[in-house]
Every structure is written in structure tokens, then in C-alpha cells.
Amino acid sequence: MKTAKRLAILLTGLFLLIGFNNVAFAQLNDQIAYSVELNDPTATAGQIVSQTNGKYALAAKDYDSGVYGVIVNDPAVSLNQITTATKYVVISGQADVTVSKKNGDIKEGDLITTSKDLGIGQKATKSGHVL
């Protein structure tokens, strides 16, 4: 029974991917990313991206309600056009995140949110938008 469920999920995933025109495949991992226009040459993997009014930028406020994802270098699947101004931003899967300890030490299982430090995450200590 477990084999049948796994196969159905795999086939559904393949069916969904066939419908996209701009799909790129990379190493085998679990990251699905969108290529988003991010006109910031200093943006690097691990930094958090937010969306405001249809524009993407490095997150720059605590508990940003527009938090979108984390920049990665080589996702398993990327969607959208790739240009010189785009960055891969993970929307599904795991990614390393650049964090600060300003809200305390971060342990496995702690939630991460955005901070006032450009693109840097922090430990979430209250309710709000988290990764």
C-alpha cells in the first residue's frame, strides 16, 4: 500500500511539472524555487526575501508579513524565466538560512522569522509570520 501512495505522489508531481514551460532541473534535493527579480547584487544564498506590492527585496523588518522565501544557489526545480537580475528563492523544501542570535540561541525546532537586519533571520519569540 505504501508503494502505491508514493507512486501516485510521484506521478502527480511529474504531471504538474510537465505543464510549466520554464522548468529547470538541478541536483537531487527537495527544494522548489521561483526565479524572482531581485535587483540587489549583494543578495546571497541563505538570505530571506520578502514581497511588497509585487516587488521582491531582502527582508528588512521584524515579522515581515510579506516574507516569501530563502535564496538558494542550486534548487532541484526552478520555475520562471532566469535573467541576470533573478535569484532562486525556495518556496518549498529545506534551505540554510542566515540568522542572528539577537533573540537568543536557536535550537532545532525553533521557528525563524525576519529581522530588521537586511535579509537576516532571527528566532521567533512571539506569534507572527515565520519561515
Secondary structure, DSSP 8 states (H G I E B T S, - for coil): -HHHHHHHHHHHHHHHHHT-SSEEE-SSSS-EEEEEE---TT--TT-EEEEETTEEEE--STT-TTEEEEEESS-SEEES---TTEEEEEEES-----B--TT----TT--EEE-SSTT-EEE--SSS---
